[in-house]
Amino acid sequence: MTKSLHRIKSLAILFKSGELGMVTAEYAVTTVAACGFAGMLYKLLSSESIAKLIGDLMRRALSSFLF
């Protein structure tokens, strides 16, 4: 019973301060930013020059490790 009263009081304070929807807006902005970053990484890593660079790097690392 005490937990629920504390929760109601906390929600009332948030509602009164006008920040009740801020968490949802912050999640939305973060999600959009993460999707944009993922799209940029996909474009970058799927380019031929970056794929060649990563392939060469892996080949050099594995050849020095195996020999």
MODELLER restraints for C-alpha pairs under 7 A, 6 or more apart:
rsr = mdl.restraints
at = mdl.atoms
rsr.add(forms.Gaussian(group=physical.xy_distance, feature=features.Distance(at['CA:14:A'], at['CA:20:A']), mean=5.31, stdev=0.5))
rsr.add(forms.Gaussian(group=physical.xy_distance, feature=features.Distance(at['CA:44:A'], at['CA:50:A']), mean=6.96, stdev=0.5))
rsr.add(forms.Gaussian(group=physical.xy_distance, feature=features.Distance(at['CA:45:A'], at['CA:51:A']), mean=6.35, stdev=0.5))
